[in-house]
Amino acid sequence: MELERYSRQIPIAGWGVEGQRRLKGAEVVVVGIGGLGCLSSLYLAAAGVGRIILVDKERFELNNMNRQILCWHDDLGRFKAEVAKEKLEAFNPEIEVEAVVSEVTEGNVKEIVGEADVVVDGLDNWGTRFIINEYCVRESVPFVHAGASGMCGQITTIVPIEGPCLRCIFPEAPPEVENVPVLGATPAFLASLQVMETVKLITGIGTPLVGRILFIEGEEMTVEDVKIKRTADCPVCGDL
């Protein structure tokens, strides 16, 4: 049954049954089940990632529904992580999904992320991103970052030592903005790219976005690929 489920991706060059086994044996943490996290977790489930941990402390609200596609009208008021777990398990009963109704902090990041193979950024605040970035650098866990606003966004993949971390790229935290305006298709596009990056990291196919950041501008439909380097005095990874 599983071979049939994944029969359209297994023939991809370099993938094969071994690549699918690697996905089945992998654990991916999705932090933030919003516009990015809803779609990235759905496509991770579709790809056959064996264990997906969903982390979010919030409940679904009506203004989430233009982009948070795992929320249906009857789900309003329920915890996002718990709703997403139900939907993903119904979508693919071959995988294991865990819901963590919590905010990631310096005190619990180790317990939540643990020894995951990849962490996927579905967040909307920089403080939590930097906590996860520091943990991932310290524990050598790849971290796939993305952010979206309006019809624009960015994505990069952080692999400790191999390329810059989030603090190298953003030495000063960008300002926090409440109720960021966003078209649902923007995080959907970036989340799809996050899943591609995650799958590449797990299967070993292709070249991840390490040392590069893609900027997506949807109004004019342009993509800019910018090379980025580690910063020698980075407080997080400079001593590695």
C-alpha positions in Angstrom: 0.0 0.0 0.0 2.8 2.5 0.9 4.6 1.8 -2.4 1.4 2.6 -4.2 0.8 5.8 -2.2 4.3 7.1 -3.0 4.6 5.6 -6.5 4.7 9.0 -8.3 7.7 10.3 -6.3 9.8 7.2 -5.8 10.8 7.2 -9.5 12.4 10.7 -9.2 16.0 10.4 -10.0 18.1 9.6 -6.9 15.0 9.0 -4.8 14.0 5.3 -5.1 12.7 3.0 -2.3 15.8 3.9 -0.2 14.8 7.6 -0.3 11.3 6.8 0.7 12.6 4.7 3.6 14.6 7.6 4.8 11.5 9.8 4.8 9.6 7.2 6.7 12.3 7.0 9.3 12.6 10.8 9.7 11.2 13.1 12.3 10.4 16.7 11.4 9.2 19.4 13.7 7.0 22.1 12.3 6.9 25.1 14.7 3.9 27.3 14.0 0.8 26.0 12.4 -0.2 29.1 10.5 -0.1 29.9 6.8 3.3 28.3 6.4 3.0 25.5 8.8 -0.5 24.3 7.7 0.7 23.7 4.2 4.2 22.5 4.9 2.9 19.9 7.4 0.3 18.7 4.8 2.9 18.2 2.1 5.3 16.6 4.5 2.6 14.1 5.4 1.9 13.6 1.7 5.6 12.9 1.1 5.6 10.2 3.8 7.7 11.8 6.6 7.2 9.1 9.3 6.9 11.4 12.3 5.7 15.0 12.3 5.6 17.1 15.5 3.3 20.1 15.3 3.9 23.0 17.7 1.6 25.9 18.3 -0.1 27.4 21.4 -2.9 29.2 19.6 -6.5 28.4 18.5 -7.9 29.0 15.1 -9.7 32.3 14.5 -11.8 33.4 11.6 -9.1 35.8 10.2 -6.8 32.8 9.8 -8.9 31.2 7.2 -7.6 33.0 4.1 -4.3 31.1 4.5 -4.4 28.4 7.2 -5.8 25.6 5.1 -6.1 22.9 7.8 -8.7 25.1 9.5 -12.3 24.5 8.4 -15.2 26.5 9.7 -16.1 24.0 12.4 -12.6 24.1 13.7 -12.7 27.7 14.8 -11.8 28.1 18.5 -9.9 24.8 18.6 -6.1 24.4 19.1 -4.3 24.6 15.8 -1.9 21.8 16.6 -4.6 19.4 17.6 -6.8 20.1 14.6 -3.8 19.7 12.3 -2.9 16.4 13.9 -6.4 15.0 13.2 -6.4 16.2 9.6 -2.9 14.9 8.8 -3.6 11.5 10.4 -6.8 11.2 8.4 -5.0 12.2 5.3 -2.1 9.7 5.7 -2.7 7.0 8.3 0.7 5.6 7.6 2.5 8.3 9.6 2.7 9.4 13.2 1.7 13.0 14.2 2.2 14.6 17.6 0.5 17.8 18.6 2.3 20.1 21.1 0.1 22.9 22.4 2.9 25.2 23.6 5.1 28.1 22.8 8.8 27.3 22.2 11.0 29.0 24.9 14.6 28.7 25.9 13.4 26.4 28.7 11.5 23.9 26.6 13.2 24.0 23.2 15.3 20.9 23.9 12.2 18.9 25.0 10.2 19.9 22.0 12.8 19.7 19.2 14.9 17.0 20.7 16.9 15.1 18.1 14.7 15.9 15.1 16.1 15.5 11.6 14.8 18.9 10.5 13.0 21.9 12.0 10.6 23.8 9.7 9.9 27.4 10.5 6.2 28.3 10.4 6.5 31.2 12.8 5.4 34.8 12.7 7.8 36.2 15.3 11.6 36.6 15.4 12.1 36.0 19.1 11.1 32.4 18.8 12.9 31.9 15.5 16.2 33.0 17.2 15.6 30.6 20.1 15.2 27.7 17.6 18.1 28.9 15.5 20.4 28.8 18.5 19.3 25.4 19.6 19.6 24.0 16.0 23.1 25.4 15.7 24.1 24.0 19.0 22.7 20.5 18.3 23.5 20.4 14.6 19.9 20.2 13.4 19.0 21.7 10.0 16.5 24.6 10.2 14.4 25.6 7.1 13.4 29.2 7.6 10.8 31.1 5.7 8.8 34.3 6.2 5.9 35.9 4.3 4.3 39.3 4.1 1.8 40.5 1.5 2.9 38.9 -1.7 6.6 38.7 -0.7 8.8 36.5 1.3 12.1 34.8 1.8 13.4 31.3 2.4 16.8 29.8 3.3 18.1 26.6 4.8 20.4 26.7 7.8 22.8 23.7 8.2 25.2 24.5 11.1 28.8 24.9 10.1 28.1 24.4 6.4 26.5 27.9 6.1 25.3 31.0 8.0 22.8 30.8 10.7 19.8 33.0 11.1 21.8 35.4 13.3 24.4 35.8 10.6 21.7 36.8 8.2 19.7 39.0 10.6 22.2 40.3 13.3 19.5 42.7 14.5 16.0 41.3 14.9 13.6 42.7 12.4 10.7 44.6 14.0 7.8 42.5 15.2 4.5 43.3 13.4 1.1 42.3 14.6 -1.5 41.2 12.0 0.9 41.1 9.0 -1.1 41.6 5.8 -0.7 38.5 3.6 -2.2 36.7 0.7 -2.7 33.1 1.4 -0.9 32.0 -1.7 2.3 33.7 -0.5 3.0 31.4 2.5 1.6 28.5 0.5 4.3 29.0 -2.2 7.1 29.4 0.4 5.9 26.4 2.4 6.0 24.2 -0.7 9.7 25.3 -1.1 10.3 24.5 2.6 9.0 20.9 2.0 11.3 20.6 -1.1 14.3 21.7 1.1 13.3 19.3 3.9 12.9 16.4 1.5 16.3 17.1 0.0 18.0 17.2 3.4 16.5 13.8 4.4 16.9 12.0 1.1 20.2 13.6 0.0 18.9 14.6 -3.3 19.9 17.9 -4.9 21.5 21.0 -3.3 19.8 22.7 -0.4 19.6 26.5 0.0 22.6 26.6 2.3 24.5 29.9 2.0 21.8 31.3 -0.2 18.5 33.1 0.4 15.6 33.3 -2.1 13.5 36.5 -2.0 10.1 36.1 -3.6 8.3 39.2 -4.9 4.8 38.2 -6.1 3.5 41.5 -7.5 6.1 41.5 -10.3 6.7 37.8 -10.0 10.4 37.9 -9.5 12.8 35.7 -7.6 16.2 36.9 -6.4 18.8 34.3 -5.3 21.3 36.0 -3.0 24.5 34.4 -1.7 25.1 34.8 2.1 28.1 34.0 4.2 28.8 33.1 7.8 29.8 36.0 10.1 33.0 35.5 12.0 31.7 37.4 15.0 28.2 35.8 15.0 27.2 35.3 18.7 25.6 32.0 17.8 27.8 30.2 15.3 30.9 32.3 15.1 33.0 30.0 17.4 32.1 26.8 15.5 
